[in-house]
Amino acid sequence: MRELPVRAAEPDASAVLATVERTFAHCATLADLLGWAARQVPRVAVSQIVTQDEYTHDVVLPFGEHYLSFDTT
């Protein structure tokens, strides 16, 4: 399985990064991510899909008090 990088926009976010890495360790595809979102109670809805170009989109999801952006191609 390939390793997916996790980066924070805030320099002092190591605790949040560790939680994100554990939570999404099994997500290798957009389908995995959407499956995780559907299993949450209450269900996590995609906040936004940002089109970068014809092949690349960023999927934005709320995660507690934070928002996560997942780059997809």
mmCIF file as Biopython writes it, N, C-alpha, C and O atoms, coordinates in Angstrom:
data_model
#
loop_
_atom_site.group_PDB
_atom_site.id
_atom_site.type_symbol
_atom_site.label_atom_id
_atom_site.label_alt_id
_atom_site.label_comp_id
_atom_site.label_asym_id
_atom_site.label_entity_id
_atom_site.label_seq_id
_atom_site.pdbx_PDB_ins_code
_atom_site.Cartn_x
_atom_site.Cartn_y
_atom_site.Cartn_z
_atom_site.occupancy
_atom_site.B_iso_or_equiv
_atom_site.auth_seq_id
_atom_site.auth_asym_id
_atom_site.pdbx_PDB_model_num
ATOM 1   N N  . MET A ? 1  ? 0.840   -1.170 0.000   1.0 0.0 1  A 1 
ATOM 2   C CA . MET A ? 1  ? 0.000   0.000  0.000   1.0 0.0 1  A 1 
ATOM 3   C C  . MET A ? 1  ? 0.889   1.238  0.000   1.0 0.0 1  A 1 
ATOM 4   O O  . MET A ? 1  ? 1.901   1.286  0.699   1.0 0.0 1  A 1 
ATOM 5   N N  . ARG A ? 2  ? 0.508   2.227  -0.780  1.0 0.0 2  A 1 
ATOM 6   C CA . ARG A ? 2  ? 1.309   3.436  -0.848  1.0 0.0 2  A 1 
ATOM 7   C C  . ARG A ? 2  ? 1.058   4.323  0.366   1.0 0.0 2  A 1 
ATOM 8   O O  . ARG A ? 2  ? -0.014  4.286  0.971   1.0 0.0 2  A 1 
ATOM 9   N N  . GLU A ? 3  ? 2.057   5.112  0.705   1.0 0.0 3  A 1 
ATOM 10  C CA . GLU A ? 3  ? 1.948   6.022  1.833   1.0 0.0 3  A 1 
ATOM 11  C C  . GLU A ? 3  ? 1.519   7.389  1.325   1.0 0.0 3  A 1 
ATOM 12  O O  . GLU A ? 3  ? 2.090   7.916  0.370   1.0 0.0 3  A 1 
ATOM 13  N N  . LEU A ? 4  ? 0.506   7.961  1.973   1.0 0.0 4  A 1 
ATOM 14  C CA . LEU A ? 4  ? -0.001  9.258  1.565   1.0 0.0 4  A 1 
ATOM 15  C C  . LEU A ? 4  ? 0.500   10.328 2.525   1.0 0.0 4  A 1 
ATOM 16  O O  . LEU A ? 4  ? 0.376   10.168 3.739   1.0 0.0 4  A 1 
ATOM 17  N N  . PRO A ? 5  ? 1.065   11.420 2.002   1.0 0.0 5  A 1 
ATOM 18  C CA . PRO A ? 5  ? 1.592   12.461 2.884   1.0 0.0 5  A 1 
ATOM 19  C C  . PRO A ? 5  ? 0.472   13.244 3.556   1.0 0.0 5  A 1 
ATOM 20  O O  . PRO A ? 5  ? -0.584  13.473 2.966   1.0 0.0 5  A 1 
ATOM 21  N N  . VAL A ? 6  ? 0.717   13.650 4.793   1.0 0.0 6  A 1 
ATOM 22  C CA . VAL A ? 6  ? -0.211  14.487 5.547   1.0 0.0 6  A 1 
ATOM 23  C C  . VAL A ? 6  ? 0.559   15.729 5.955   1.0 0.0 6  A 1 
ATOM 24  O O  . VAL A ? 6  ? 1.624   15.631 6.564   1.0 0.0 6  A 1 
ATOM 25  N N  . ARG A ? 7  ? 0.021   16.907 5.619   1.0 0.0 7  A 1 
ATOM 26  C CA . ARG A ? 7  ? 0.669   18.168 5.952   1.0 0.0 7  A 1 
ATOM 27  C C  . ARG A ? 7  ? -0.352  19.096 6.589   1.0 0.0 7  A 1 
ATOM 28  O O  . ARG A ? 7  ? -1.539  19.039 6.268   1.0 0.0 7  A 1 
ATOM 29  N N  . ALA A ? 8  ? 0.115   19.956 7.498   1.0 0.0 8  A 1 
ATOM 30  C CA . ALA A ? 8  ? -0.758  20.919 8.168   1.0 0.0 8  A 1 
ATOM 31  C C  . ALA A ? 8  ? -0.454  22.329 7.677   1.0 0.0 8  A 1 
ATOM 32  O O  . ALA A ? 8  ? 0.691   22.665 7.376   1.0 0.0 8  A 1 
ATOM 33  N N  . ALA A ? 9  ? -1.500  23.145 7.602   1.0 0.0 9  A 1 
ATOM 34  C CA . ALA A ? 9  ? -1.320  24.548 7.258   1.0 0.0 9  A 1 
ATOM 35  C C  . ALA A ? 9  ? -0.796  25.324 8.452   1.0 0.0 9  A 1 
ATOM 36  O O  . ALA A ? 9  ? -0.147  26.357 8.287   1.0 0.0 9  A 1 
ATOM 37  N N  . GLU A ? 10 ? -1.074  24.833 9.656   1.0 0.0 10 A 1 
ATOM 38  C CA . GLU A ? 10 ? -0.605  25.473 10.880  1.0 0.0 10 A 1 
ATOM 39  C C  . GLU A ? 10 ? 0.682   24.795 11.339  1.0 0.0 10 A 1 
ATOM 40  O O  . GLU A ? 10 ? 0.757   23.567 11.351  1.0 0.0 10 A 1 
ATOM 41  N N  . PRO A ? 11 ? 1.692   25.569 11.716  1.0 0.0 11 A 1 
ATOM 42  C CA . PRO A ? 11 ? 2.973   24.967 12.107  1.0 0.0 11 A 1 
ATOM 43  C C  . PRO A ? 11 ? 2.899   24.122 13.379  1.0 0.0 11 A 1 
ATOM 44  O O  . PRO A ? 11 ? 3.683   23.185 13.529  1.0 0.0 11 A 1 
ATOM 45  N N  . ASP A ? 12 ? 1.984   24.426 14.292  1.0 0.0 12 A 1 
ATOM 46  C CA . ASP A ? 12 ? 1.912   23.711 15.575  1.0 0.0 12 A 1 
ATOM 47  C C  . ASP A ? 12 ? 0.682   22.812 15.622  1.0 0.0 12 A 1 
ATOM 48  O O  . ASP A ? 12 ? -0.177  22.978 16.488  1.0 0.0 12 A 1 
ATOM 49  N N  . ALA A ? 13 ? 0.596   21.869 14.701  1.0 0.0 13 A 1 
ATOM 50  C CA . ALA A ? 13 ? -0.585  21.016 14.608  1.0 0.0 13 A 1 
ATOM 51  C C  . ALA A ? 13 ? -0.231  19.544 14.714  1.0 0.0 13 A 1 
ATOM 52  O O  . ALA A ? 13 ? -0.908  18.712 14.111  1.0 0.0 13 A 1 
ATOM 53  N N  . SER A ? 14 ? 0.808   19.197 15.460  1.0 0.0 14 A 1 
ATOM 54  C CA . SER A ? 14 ? 1.273   17.809 15.498  1.0 0.0 14 A 1 
ATOM 55  C C  . SER A ? 14 ? 0.239   16.855 16.082  1.0 0.0 14 A 1 
ATOM 56  O O  . SER A ? 14 ? 0.128   15.725 15.605  1.0 0.0 14 A 1 
ATOM 57  N N  . ALA A ? 15 ? -0.521  17.262 17.091  1.0 0.0 15 A 1 
ATOM 58  C CA . ALA A ? 15 ? -1.546  16.384 17.669  1.0 0.0 15 A 1 
ATOM 59  C C  . ALA A ? 15 ? -2.658  16.117 16.662  1.0 0.0 15 A 1 
ATOM 60  O O  . ALA A ? 15 ? -3.131  14.987 16.535  1.0 0.0 15 A 1 
ATOM 61  N N  . VAL A ? 16 ? -3.069  17.147 15.956  1.0 0.0 16 A 1 
ATOM 62  C CA . VAL A ? 16 ? -4.118  16.983 14.942  1.0 0.0 16 A 1 
ATOM 63  C C  . VAL A ? 16 ? -3.603  16.106 13.813  1.0 0.0 16 A 1 
ATOM 64  O O  . VAL A ? 16 ? -4.325  15.232 13.335  1.0 0.0 16 A 1 
ATOM 65  N N  . LEU A ? 17 ? -2.362  16.324 13.375  1.0 0.0 17 A 1 
ATOM 66  C CA . LEU A ? 17 ? -1.794  15.506 12.301  1.0 0.0 17 A 1 
ATOM 67  C C  . LEU A ? 17 ? -1.746  14.037 12.673  1.0 0.0 17 A 1 
ATOM 68  O O  . LEU A ? 17 ? -2.038  13.180 11.839  1.0 0.0 17 A 1 
ATOM 69  N N  . ALA A ? 18 ? -1.385  13.731 13.906  1.0 0.0 18 A 1 
ATOM 70  C CA . ALA A ? 18 ? -1.334  12.331 14.346  1.0 0.0 18 A 1 
ATOM 71  C C  . ALA A ? 18 ? -2.717  11.704 14.286  1.0 0.0 18 A 1 
ATOM 72  O O  . ALA A ? 18 ? -2.859  10.556 13.867  1.0 0.0 18 A 1 
ATOM 73  N N  . THR A ? 19 ? -3.736  12.445 14.701  1.0 0.0 19 A 1 
ATOM 74  C CA . THR A ? 19 ? -5.118  11.941 14.649  1.0 0.0 19 A 1 
ATOM 75  C C  . THR A ? 19 ? -5.567  11.734 13.211  1.0 0.0 19 A 1 
ATOM 76  O O  . THR A ? 19 ? -6.205  10.730 12.894  1.0 0.0 19 A 1 
ATOM 77  N N  . VAL A ? 20 ? -5.236  12.677 12.343  1.0 0.0 20 A 1 
ATOM 78  C CA . VAL A ? 20 ? -5.607  12.563 10.923  1.0 0.0 20 A 1 
ATOM 79  C C  . VAL A ? 20 ? -4.922  11.350 10.301  1.0 0.0 20 A 1 
ATOM 80  O O  . VAL A ? 20 ? -5.554  10.590 9.568   1.0 0.0 20 A 1 
ATOM 81  N N  . GLU A ? 21 ? -3.637  11.165 10.589  1.0 0.0 21 A 1 
ATOM 82  C CA . GLU A ? 21 ? -2.907  10.020 10.025  1.0 0.0 21 A 1 
ATOM 83  C C  . GLU A ? 21 ? -3.528  8.696  10.472  1.0 0.0 21 A 1 
ATOM 84  O O  . GLU A ? 21 ? -3.677  7.781  9.662   1.0 0.0 21 A 1 
ATOM 85  N N  . ARG A ? 22 ? -3.891  8.586  11.755  1.0 0.0 22 A 1 
ATOM 86  C CA . ARG A ? 22 ? -4.526  7.343  12.250  1.0 0.0 22 A 1 
ATOM 87  C C  . ARG A ? 22 ? -5.902  7.141  11.630  1.0 0.0 22 A 1 
ATOM 88  O O  . ARG A ? 22 ? -6.244  6.036  11.208  1.0 0.0 22 A 1 
ATOM 89  N N  . THR A ? 23 ? -6.682  8.202  11.576  1.0 0.0 23 A 1 
ATOM 90  C CA . THR A ? 23 ? -8.061  8.105  11.084  1.0 0.0 23 A 1 
ATOM 91  C C  . THR A ? 23 ? -8.123  7.710  9.618   1.0 0.0 23 A 1 
ATOM 92  O O  . THR A ? 23 ? -8.979  6.917  9.225   1.0 0.0 23 A 1 
ATOM 93  N N  . PHE A ? 24 ? -7.230  8.252  8.810   1.0 0.0 24 A 1 
ATOM 94  C CA . PHE A ? 24 ? -7.316  8.053  7.365   1.0 0.0 24 A 1 
ATOM 95  C C  . PHE A ? 24 ? -6.237  7.133  6.817   1.0 0.0 24 A 1 
ATOM 96  O O  . PHE A ? 24 ? -5.978  7.132  5.613   1.0 0.0 24 A 1 
ATOM 97  N N  . ALA A ? 25 ? -5.610  6.353  7.679   1.0 0.0 25 A 1 
ATOM 98  C CA . ALA A ? 25 ? -4.551  5.440  7.243   1.0 0.0 25 A 1 
ATOM 99  C C  . ALA A ? 25 ? -5.046  4.446  6.189   1.0 0.0 25 A 1 
ATOM 100 O O  . ALA A ? 25 ? -4.274  4.019  5.331   1.0 0.0 25 A 1 
ATOM 101 N N  . HIS A ? 26 ? -6.312  4.081  6.249   1.0 0.0 26 A 1 
ATOM 102 C CA . HIS A ? 26 ? -6.860  3.088  5.309   1.0 0.0 26 A 1 
ATOM 103 C C  . HIS A ? 26 ? -7.388  3.721  4.019   1.0 0.0 26 A 1 
ATOM 104 O O  . HIS A ? 26 ? -7.755  2.996  3.094   1.0 0.0 26 A 1 
ATOM 105 N N  . CYS A ? 27 ? -7.435  5.030  3.934   1.0 0.0 27 A 1 
ATOM 106 C CA . CYS A ? 27 ? -8.002  5.711  2.766   1.0 0.0 27 A 1 
ATOM 107 C C  . CYS A ? 27 ? -6.935  5.931  1.702   1.0 0.0 27 A 1 
ATOM 108 O O  . CYS A ? 27 ? -6.044  6.765  1.862   1.0 0.0 27 A 1 
ATOM 109 N N  . ALA A ? 28 ? -7.036  5.186  0.633   1.0 0.0 28 A 1 
ATOM 110 C CA . ALA A ? 28 ? -6.087  5.328  -0.477  1.0 0.0 28 A 1 
ATOM 111 C C  . ALA A ? 28 ? -6.758  5.913  -1.713  1.0 0.0 28 A 1 
ATOM 112 O O  . ALA A ? 28 ? -6.083  6.338  -2.650  1.0 0.0 28 A 1 
ATOM 113 N N  . THR A ? 29 ? -8.095  5.933  -1.713  1.0 0.0 29 A 1 
ATOM 114 C CA . THR A ? 29 ? -8.834  6.436  -2.872  1.0 0.0 29 A 1 
ATOM 115 C C  . THR A ? 29 ? -9.943  7.368  -2.399  1.0 0.0 29 A 1 
ATOM 116 O O  . THR A ? 29 ? -10.262 7.417  -1.211  1.0 0.0 29 A 1 
ATOM 117 N N  . LEU A ? 30 ? -10.517 8.095  -3.328  1.0 0.0 30 A 1 
ATOM 118 C CA . LEU A ? 30 ? -11.660 8.951  -3.007  1.0 0.0 30 A 1 
ATOM 119 C C  . LEU A ? 30 ? -12.834 8.110  -2.518  1.0 0.0 30 A 1 
ATOM 120 O O  . LEU A ? 30 ? -13.573 8.539  -1.632  1.0 0.0 30 A 1 
ATOM 121 N N  . ALA A ? 31 ? -13.015 6.923  -3.081  1.0 0.0 31 A 1 
ATOM 122 C CA . ALA A ? 31 ? -14.086 6.026  -2.633  1.0 0.0 31 A 1 
ATOM 123 C C  . ALA A ? 31 ? -13.891 5.634  -1.166  1.0 0.0 31 A 1 
ATOM 124 O O  . ALA A ? 31 ? -14.861 5.567  -0.411  1.0 0.0 31 A 1 
ATOM 125 N N  . ASP A ? 32 ? -12.644 5.374  -0.758  1.0 0.0 32 A 1 
ATOM 126 C CA . ASP A ? 32 ? -12.354 5.068  0.642   1.0 0.0 32 A 1 
ATOM 127 C C  . ASP A ? 32 ? -12.732 6.243  1.545   1.0 0.0 32 A 1 
ATOM 128 O O  . ASP A ? 32 ? -13.335 6.059  2.602   1.0 0.0 32 A 1 
ATOM 129 N N  . LEU A ? 33 ? -12.371 7.442  1.114   1.0 0.0 33 A 1 
ATOM 130 C CA . LEU A ? 33 ? -12.655 8.638  1.887   1.0 0.0 33 A 1 
ATOM 131 C C  . LEU A ? 33 ? -14.162 8.856  2.034   1.0 0.0 33 A 1 
ATOM 132 O O  . LEU A ? 33 ? -14.646 9.141  3.130   1.0 0.0 33 A 1 
ATOM 133 N N  . LEU A ? 34 ? -14.892 8.723  0.942   1.0 0.0 34 A 1 
ATOM 134 C CA . LEU A ? 34 ? -16.339 8.906  0.996   1.0 0.0 34 A 1 
ATOM 135 C C  . LEU A ? 34 ? -17.007 7.802  1.804   1.0 0.0 34 A 1 
ATOM 136 O O  . LEU A ? 34 ? -18.020 8.047  2.459   1.0 0.0 34 A 1 
ATOM 137 N N  . GLY A ? 35 ? -16.457 6.593  1.769   1.0 0.0 35 A 1 
ATOM 138 C CA . GLY A ? 35 ? -16.965 5.513  2.612   1.0 0.0 35 A 1 
ATOM 139 C C  . GLY A ? 35 ? -16.785 5.823  4.080   1.0 0.0 35 A 1 
ATOM 140 O O  . GLY A ? 35 ? -17.690 5.581  4.879   1.0 0.0 35 A 1 
ATOM 141 N N  . TRP A ? 36 ? -15.614 6.363  4.457   1.0 0.0 36 A 1 
ATOM 142 C CA . TRP A ? 36 ? -15.379 6.786  5.841   1.0 0.0 36 A 1 
ATOM 143 C C  . TRP A ? 36 ? -16.403 7.837  6.250   1.0 0.0 36 A 1 
ATOM 144 O O  . TRP A ? 36 ? -16.993 7.746  7.326   1.0 0.0 36 A 1 
ATOM 145 N N  . ALA A ? 37 ? -16.617 8.837  5.391   1.0 0.0 37 A 1 
ATOM 146 C CA . ALA A ? 37 ? -17.553 9.923  5.696   1.0 0.0 37 A 1 
ATOM 147 C C  . ALA A ? 37 ? -18.973 9.389  5.902   1.0 0.0 37 A 1 
ATOM 148 O O  . ALA A ? 37 ? -19.692 9.864  6.781   1.0 0.0 37 A 1 
ATOM 149 N N  . ALA A ? 38 ? -19.373 8.413  5.104   1.0 0.0 38 A 1 
ATOM 150 C CA . ALA A ? 38 ? -20.725 7.846  5.202   1.0 0.0 38 A 1 
ATOM 151 C C  . ALA A ? 38 ? -20.920 7.033  6.481   1.0 0.0 38 A 1 
ATOM 152 O O  . ALA A ? 38 ? -22.045 6.916  6.968   1.0 0.0 38 A 1 
ATOM 153 N N  . ARG A ? 39 ? -19.850 6.473  7.028   1.0 0.0 39 A 1 
ATOM 154 C CA . ARG A ? 39 ? -19.950 5.643  8.240   1.0 0.0 39 A 1 
ATOM 155 C C  . ARG A ? 39 ? -19.982 6.452  9.530   1.0 0.0 39 A 1 
ATOM 156 O O  . ARG A ? 39 ? -20.270 5.908  10.595  1.0 0.0 39 A 1 
ATOM 157 N N  . GLN A ? 40 ? -19.688 7.750  9.443   1.0 0.0 40 A 1 
ATOM 158 C CA . GLN A ? 40 ? -19.650 8.568  10.650  1.0 0.0 40 A 1 
ATOM 159 C C  . GLN A ? 40 ? -21.064 8.889  11.125  1.0 0.0 40 A 1 
ATOM 160 O O  . GLN A ? 40 ? -21.998 8.969  10.326  1.0 0.0 40 A 1 
ATOM 161 N N  . VAL A ? 41 ? -21.208 9.072  12.432  1.0 0.0 41 A 1 
ATOM 162 C CA . VAL A ? 41 ? -22.504 9.443  13.012  1.0 0.0 41 A 1 
ATOM 163 C C  . VAL A ? 41 ? -22.295 10.725 13.805  1.0 0.0 41 A 1 
ATOM 164 O O  . VAL A ? 41 ? -21.601 10.702 14.822  1.0 0.0 41 A 1 
ATOM 165 N N  . PRO A ? 42 ? -22.872 11.840 13.374  1.0 0.0 42 A 1 
ATOM 166 C CA . PRO A ? 42 ? -23.631 11.999 12.133  1.0 0.0 42 A 1 
ATOM 167 C C  . PRO A ? 42 ? -22.708 11.933 10.917  1.0 0.0 42 A 1 
ATOM 168 O O  . PRO A ? 42 ? -21.500 12.153 11.001  1.0 0.0 42 A 1 
ATOM 169 N N  . ARG A ? 43 ? -23.326 11.625 9.803   1.0 0.0 43 A 1 
ATOM 170 C CA . ARG A ? 43 ? -22.586 11.482 8.550   1.0 0.0 43 A 1 
ATOM 171 C C  . ARG A ? 43 ? -21.820 12.767 8.235   1.0 0.0 43 A 1 
ATOM 172 O O  . ARG A ? 43 ? -22.342 13.865 8.428   1.0 0.0 43 A 1 
ATOM 173 N N  . VAL A ? 44 ? -20.599 12.634 7.759   1.0 0.0 44 A 1 
ATOM 174 C CA . VAL A ? 44 ? -19.781 13.788 7.369   1.0 0.0 44 A 1 
ATOM 175 C C  . VAL A ? 44 ? -20.048 14.076 5.891   1.0 0.0 44 A 1 
ATOM 176 O O  . VAL A ? 44 ? -19.905 13.200 5.039   1.0 0.0 44 A 1 
ATOM 177 N N  . ALA A ? 45 ? -20.434 15.308 5.608   1.0 0.0 45 A 1 
ATOM 178 C CA . ALA A ? 45 ? -20.723 15.694 4.228   1.0 0.0 45 A 1 
ATOM 179 C C  . ALA A ? 45 ? -19.526 16.444 3.650   1.0 0.0 45 A 1 
ATOM 180 O O  . ALA A ? 45 ? -18.844 17.186 4.357   1.0 0.0 45 A 1 
ATOM 181 N N  . VAL A ? 46 ? -19.287 16.244 2.384   1.0 0.0 46 A 1 
ATOM 182 C CA . VAL A ? 46 ? -18.247 16.999 1.680   1.0 0.0 46 A 1 
ATOM 183 C C  . VAL A ? 46 ? -18.646 18.471 1.722   1.0 0.0 46 A 1 
ATOM 184 O O  . VAL A ? 46 ? -19.752 18.830 1.318   1.0 0.0 46 A 1 
ATOM 185 N N  . SER A ? 47 ? -17.749 19.320 2.208   1.0 0.0 47 A 1 
ATOM 186 C CA . SER A ? 47 ? -18.041 20.757 2.293   1.0 0.0 47 A 1 
ATOM 187 C C  . SER A ? 47 ? -17.924 21.433 0.947   1.0 0.0 47 A 1 
ATOM 188 O O  . SER A ? 47 ? -18.723 22.301 0.594   1.0 0.0 47 A 1 
ATOM 189 N N  . GLN A ? 48 ? -16.906 21.016 0.197   1.0 0.0 48 A 1 
ATOM 190 C CA . GLN A ? 48 ? -16.665 21.660 -1.085  1.0 0.0 48 A 1 
ATOM 191 C C  . GLN A ? 48 ? -15.760 20.786 -1.940  1.0 0.0 48 A 1 
ATOM 192 O O  . GLN A ? 48 ? -14.933 20.032 -1.427  1.0 0.0 48 A 1 
ATOM 193 N N  . ILE A ? 49 ? -15.927 20.899 -3.234  1.0 0.0 49 A 1 
ATOM 194 C CA . ILE A ? 49 ? -14.999 20.297 -4.189  1.0 0.0 49 A 1 
ATOM 195 C C  . ILE A ? 49 ? -14.438 21.452 -5.020  1.0 0.0 49 A 1 
ATOM 196 O O  . ILE A ? 49 ? -15.174 22.157 -5.710  1.0 0.0 49 A 1 
ATOM 197 N N  . VAL A ? 50 ? -13.122 21.625 -4.937  1.0 0.0 50 A 1 
ATOM 198 C CA . VAL A ? 50 ? -12.458 22.731 -5.631  1.0 0.0 50 A 1 
ATOM 199 C C  . VAL A ? 50 ? -11.750 22.170 -6.854  1.0 0.0 50 A 1 
ATOM 200 O O  . VAL A ? 50 ? -10.864 21.323 -6.735  1.0 0.0 50 A 1 
ATOM 201 N N  . THR A ? 51 ? -12.142 22.641 -8.017  1.0 0.0 51 A 1 
ATOM 202 C CA . THR A ? 51 ? -11.524 22.198 -9.259  1.0 0.0 51 A 1 
ATOM 203 C C  . THR A ? 51 ? -10.209 22.926 -9.455  1.0 0.0 51 A 1 
ATOM 204 O O  . THR A ? 51 ? -10.176 24.156 -9.506  1.0 0.0 51 A 1 
ATOM 205 N N  . GLN A ? 52 ? -9.117  22.168 -9.565  1.0 0.0 52 A 1 
ATOM 206 C CA . GLN A ? 52 ? -7.801  22.750 -9.800  1.0 0.0 52 A 1 
ATOM 207 C C  . GLN A ? 52 ? -7.511  22.821 -11.302 1.0 0.0 52 A 1 
ATOM 208 O O  . GLN A ? 52 ? -7.004  23.824 -11.806 1.0 0.0 52 A 1 
ATOM 209 N N  . ASP A ? 53 ? -7.842  21.747 -11.995 1.0 0.0 53 A 1 
ATOM 210 C CA . ASP A ? 53 ? -7.745  21.706 -13.448 1.0 0.0 53 A 1 
ATOM 211 C C  . ASP A ? 53 ? -8.664  20.578 -13.904 1.0 0.0 53 A 1 
ATOM 212 O O  . ASP A ? 53 ? -9.449  20.062 -13.108 1.0 0.0 53 A 1 
ATOM 213 N N  . GLU A ? 54 ? -8.578  20.196 -15.154 1.0 0.0 54 A 1 
ATOM 214 C CA . GLU A ? 54 ? -9.515  19.194 -15.655 1.0 0.0 54 A 1 
ATOM 215 C C  . GLU A ? 54 ? -9.358  17.811 -15.028 1.0 0.0 54 A 1 
ATOM 216 O O  . GLU A ? 54 ? -10.270 16.989 -15.116 1.0 0.0 54 A 1 
ATOM 217 N N  . TYR A ? 55 ? -8.214  17.541 -14.396 1.0 0.0 55 A 1 
ATOM 218 C CA . TYR A ? 55 ? -7.961  16.229 -13.820 1.0 0.0 55 A 1 
ATOM 219 C C  . TYR A ? 55 ? -7.855  16.227 -12.297 1.0 0.0 55 A 1 
ATOM 220 O O  . TYR A ? 55 ? -7.986  15.171 -11.678 1.0 0.0 55 A 1 
ATOM 221 N N  . THR A ? 56 ? -7.623  17.371 -11.687 1.0 0.0 56 A 1 
ATOM 222 C CA . THR A ? 56 ? -7.327  17.442 -10.264 1.0 0.0 56 A 1 
ATOM 223 C C  . THR A ? 56 ? -8.390  18.246 -9.526  1.0 0.0 56 A 1 
ATOM 224 O O  . THR A ? 56 ? -8.779  19.334 -9.950  1.0 0.0 56 A 1 
ATOM 225 N N  . HIS A ? 57 ? -8.849  17.683 -8.410  1.0 0.0 57 A 1 
ATOM 226 C CA . HIS A ? 57 ? -9.828  18.352 -7.560  1.0 0.0 57 A 1 
ATOM 227 C C  . HIS A ? 57 ? -9.399  18.204 -6.106  1.0 0.0 57 A 1 
ATOM 228 O O  . HIS A ? 57 ? -8.778  17.208 -5.736  1.0 0.0 57 A 1 
ATOM 229 N N  . ASP A ? 58 ? -9.729  19.193 -5.286  1.0 0.0 58 A 1 
ATOM 230 C CA . ASP A ? 58 ? -9.524  19.100 -3.846  1.0 0.0 58 A 1 
ATOM 231 C C  . ASP A ? 58 ? -10.887 18.864 -3.210  1.0 0.0 58 A 1 
ATOM 232 O O  . ASP A ? 58 ? -11.842 19.593 -3.477  1.0 0.0 58 A 1 
ATOM 233 N N  . VAL A ? 59 ? -10.969 17.847 -2.374  1.0 0.0 59 A 1 
ATOM 234 C CA . VAL A ? 59 ? -12.202 17.530 -1.653  1.0 0.0 59 A 1 
ATOM 235 C C  . VAL A ? 59 ? -12.012 18.014 -0.222  1.0 0.0 59 A 1 
ATOM 236 O O  . VAL A ? 59 ? -11.079 17.592 0.462   1.0 0.0 59 A 1 
ATOM 237 N N  . VAL A ? 60 ? -12.895 18.897 0.230   1.0 0.0 60 A 1 
ATOM 238 C CA . VAL A ? 60 ? -12.792 19.500 1.553   1.0 0.0 60 A 1 
ATOM 239 C C  . VAL A ? 60 ? -13.852 18.885 2.468   1.0 0.0 60 A 1 
ATOM 240 O O  . VAL A ? 60 ? -15.043 18.880 2.156   1.0 0.0 60 A 1 
ATOM 241 N N  . LEU A ? 61 ? -13.378 18.361 3.619   1.0 0.0 61 A 1 
ATOM 242 C CA . LEU A ? 61 ? -14.268 17.741 4.609   1.0 0.0 61 A 1 
ATOM 243 C C  . LEU A ? 61 ? -14.044 18.366 5.974   1.0 0.0 61 A 1 
ATOM 244 O O  . LEU A ? 61 ? -12.909 18.687 6.327   1.0 0.0 61 A 1 
ATOM 245 N N  . PRO A ? 62 ? -15.122 18.547 6.758   1.0 0.0 62 A 1 
ATOM 246 C CA . PRO A ? 62 ? -14.914 18.957 8.147   1.0 0.0 62 A 1 
ATOM 247 C C  . PRO A ? 62 ? -14.365 17.785 8.943   1.0 0.0 62 A 1 
ATOM 248 O O  . PRO A ? 62 ? -14.693 16.629 8.676   1.0 0.0 62 A 1 
ATOM 249 N N  . PHE A ? 63 ? -13.524 18.096 9.926   1.0 0.0 63 A 1 
ATOM 250 C CA . PHE A ? 63 ? -12.937 17.076 10.797  1.0 0.0 63 A 1 
ATOM 251 C C  . PHE A ? 63 ? -12.835 17.701 12.176  1.0 0.0 63 A 1 
ATOM 252 O O  . PHE A ? 63 ? -11.835 18.337 12.510  1.0 0.0 63 A 1 
ATOM 253 N N  . GLY A ? 64 ? -13.876 17.515 12.973  1.0 0.0 64 A 1 
ATOM 254 C CA . GLY A ? 64 ? -13.945 18.193 14.262  1.0 0.0 64 A 1 
ATOM 255 C C  . GLY A ? 64 ? -14.019 19.685 14.020  1.0 0.0 64 A 1 
ATOM 256 O O  . GLY A ? 64 ? -14.870 20.158 13.267  1.0 0.0 64 A 1 
ATOM 257 N N  . GLU A ? 65 ? -13.127 20.427 14.659  1.0 0.0 65 A 1 
ATOM 258 C CA . GLU A ? 65 ? -13.118 21.886 14.477  1.0 0.0 65 A 1 
ATOM 259 C C  . GLU A ? 65 ? -12.222 22.313 13.318  1.0 0.0 65 A 1 
ATOM 260 O O  . GLU A ? 65 ? -12.014 23.506 13.097  1.0 0.0 65 A 1 
ATOM 261 N N  . HIS A ? 66 ? -11.700 21.356 12.590  1.0 0.0 66 A 1 
ATOM 262 C CA . HIS A ? 66 ? -10.786 21.626 11.481  1.0 0.0 66 A 1 
ATOM 263 C C  . HIS A ? 66 ? -11.441 21.231 10.154  1.0 0.0 66 A 1 
ATOM 264 O O  . HIS A ? 66 ? -12.471 20.557 10.125  1.0 0.0 66 A 1 
ATOM 265 N N  . TYR A ? 67 ? -10.824 21.661 9.079   1.0 0.0 67 A 1 
ATOM 266 C CA . TYR A ? 67 ? -11.216 21.222 7.741   1.0 0.0 67 A 1 
ATOM 267 C C  . TYR A ? 67 ? -10.009 20.573 7.090   1.0 0.0 67 A 1 
ATOM 268 O O  . TYR A ? 67 ? -8.884  21.053 7.224   1.0 0.0 67 A 1 
ATOM 269 N N  . LEU A ? 68 ? -10.255 19.472 6.381   1.0 0.0 68 A 1 
ATOM 270 C CA . LEU A ? 68 ? -9.197  18.756 5.691   1.0 0.0 68 A 1 
ATOM 271 C C  . LEU A ? 68 ? -9.412  18.872 4.201   1.0 0.0 68 A 1 
ATOM 272 O O  . LEU A ? 68 ? -10.547 18.821 3.726   1.0 0.0 68 A 1 
ATOM 273 N N  . SER A ? 69 ? -8.336  19.026 3.463   1.0 0.0 69 A 1 
ATOM 274 C CA . SER A ? 69 ? -8.400  19.070 2.013   1.0 0.0 69 A 1 
ATOM 275 C C  . SER A ? 69 ? -7.654  17.867 1.462   1.0 0.0 69 A 1 
ATOM 276 O O  . SER A ? 69 ? -6.477  17.663 1.758   1.0 0.0 69 A 1 
ATOM 277 N N  . PHE A ? 70 ? -8.349  17.072 0.658   1.0 0.0 70 A 1 
ATOM 278 C CA . PHE A ? 70 ? -7.770  15.878 0.055   1.0 0.0 70 A 1 
ATOM 279 C C  . PHE A ? 70 ? -7.612  16.152 -1.435  1.0 0.0 70 A 1 
ATOM 280 O O  . PHE A ? 70 ? -8.583  16.441 -2.134  1.0 0.0 70 A 1 
ATOM 281 N N  . ASP A ? 71 ? -6.372  16.057 -1.909  1.0 0.0 71 A 1 
ATOM 282 C CA . ASP A ? 71 ? -6.061  16.276 -3.317  1.0 0.0 71 A 1 
ATOM 283 C C  . ASP A ? 71 ? -6.346  14.990 -4.070  1.0 0.0 71 A 1 
ATOM 284 O O  . ASP A ? 71 ? -5.830  13.934 -3.706  1.0 0.0 71 A 1 
ATOM 285 N N  . THR A ? 72 ? -7.161  15.064 -5.113  1.0 0.0 72 A 1 
ATOM 286 C CA . THR A ? 72 ? -7.499  13.879 -5.887  1.0 0.0 72 A 1 
ATOM 287 C C  . THR A ? 72 ? -7.195  14.117 -7.365  1.0 0.0 72 A 1 
ATOM 288 O O  . THR A ? 72 ? -7.286  15.238 -7.865  1.0 0.0 72 A 1 
ATOM 289 N N  . THR A ? 73 ? -6.837  13.046 -8.041  1.0 0.0 73 A 1 
ATOM 290 C CA . THR A ? 73 ? -6.632  13.122 -9.492  1.0 0.0 73 A 1 
ATOM 291 C C  . THR A ? 73 ? -7.386  11.995 -10.155 1.0 0.0 73 A 1 
ATOM 292 O O  . THR A ? 73 ? -7.354  11.866 -11.379 1.0 0.0 73 A 1 
#
